[in-house]
Amino acid sequence: MRGRRGVTLVPVIALLGATLLVAVAFVNRAFVADRATRLAWHGERALHAADAALLDALTRWPVDSAGALRPTEHDTLPHRPSPDLLTTVTRTRLSAGRYLLRANAASLEGTAVGGVASRDHASRALQRVVQLQWPRPPGPAPLLVFGALTLSDSATVVGVDTEPVDWTALCSADRRARPLPAIIADAITTDPTVVTVGDLPVTRVPLAVERAQLLTQFDAAFTALAARASHTTPDSVLDLDAMSHSCPRWLGDARRDASVPEACTRRWPIVRVSHTGVTYLRGRTPAQGVLLVDGDLSVASGVPLHGIVLVRGRLLAARTPGAPPAEFSGLVVARDQHGLGSHLAGTRVLAGQCAVRYALAAAGTPQPETRLGWHTRP
């Protein structure tokens, strides 16, 4: 009987080893493919969750907090959260009317919510620039009067973009390079002391077609802004010095010094005076925002207002001897619906695109800019 030497054992073991290596490699590839599929699926879910959170945040856009932000500042927007993903939406202000939104969505790491384990953690970020769309009052000049306008007693109207000295950081992205005509009115009467500065012609009378278009634009803007008014009052006197909770009662505070509460300087209200007679505007506290007047507006000496003034009636201002002139920075429009004529004595009206844009932002609704959006990929 011949002895068995096991000659085939070594090849069999080698073949089994090679088979085991192939099997291990196949199983590993299967695990890798399975995990890659899961991660891709969770990543797509996170991307769609981020997109849904961003769109939901746009529909819930908080106007007051949007207006309170200053350029480069950010906050967190409310939105409807996903049940099994962690989502956040942050908003950064770029300028008066532009914001950068960033939506983040991620699986809840370290848990197994919805079958998502920590090893399957995936996150996505979606960013989009949005532009505020707001009512457009007629603004081809800082002072626009539908009717006769009389200027006297060193009244000054400047079509060159102007802003308060301490607003430099606020207005860096909202300046107008080209000047505007100073005045557009149906009839303009001035005395030798009046100063007008702006693009030529400095003063002009609108043609009939342009006047009709400007009137339509005024009525549409007045109605739209009135619908979004922060305050409506039937009082015939609006006092800028009246205080409420350490802030001016009606409009925001335009000062930017340490003595003024910051909450007051971040307010850009829309105030409507529904009194149809003469409304008297007085006070020396610099104010900011939108002022809508259903009747006539009589402005006292020393009144400072930055933003937009829309008056359905006529505009009146008398200069008190020894008192500083009233000053408007932004846009002033008087419809003069009864054709009685407006008269400004010793008043300063300065073009201010920055003040106009920040004032209108209180009535703005966000619209995404389709070409300015991106998201992260793994």
Sequence and secondary structure as in RCSB ss.txt:
>XXXX:A:sequence
MRGRRGVTLVPVIALLGATLLVAVAFVNRAFVADRATRLAWHGERALHAADAALLDALTRWPVDSAGALRPTEHD
TLPHRPSPDLLTTVTRTRLSAGRYLLRANAASLEGTAVGGVASRDHASRALQRVVQLQWPRPPGPAPLLVFGALT
LSDSATVVGVDTEPVDWTALCSADRRARPLPAIIADAITTDPTVVTVGDLPVTRVPLAVERAQLLTQFDAAFTAL
AARASHTTPDSVLDLDAMSHSCPRWLGDARRDASVPEACTRRWPIVRVSHTGVTYLRGRTPAQGVLLVDGDLSVA
SGVPLHGIVLVRGRLLAARTPGAPPAEFSGLVVARDQHGLGSHLAGTRVLAGQCAVRYALAAAGTPQPETRLGWH
TRP
>XXXX:A:secstr
      TTHHHHHHHHHHHHHHHHHHHHHHHHHHHHHHHHHHHHHHHHHHHHHHHHHHHT  HHHHHH  TT EE
E      TTEEEEEEEEE SSSEEEEEEEEEE TTS GGG  GGG  EEEEEEEEEEE      SSSEEEEEEEE
EESS EEE S    GGGTTTTTT   SS   SEEEEEEEE TT EEESSSSSEE   HHHHHHHHHHHHHHHHHH
HHT SEEE  SEEETT EETTEESSSEE   STTS HHHHT   EEEE  SSEEEEE SS EEEEEEESSEEEE 
TT EEEEEEEESS EEE   TTS   EEEEEEEE  TT   EEEES EEEE HHHHHHHHGGG EEEEEEEEEEE
   
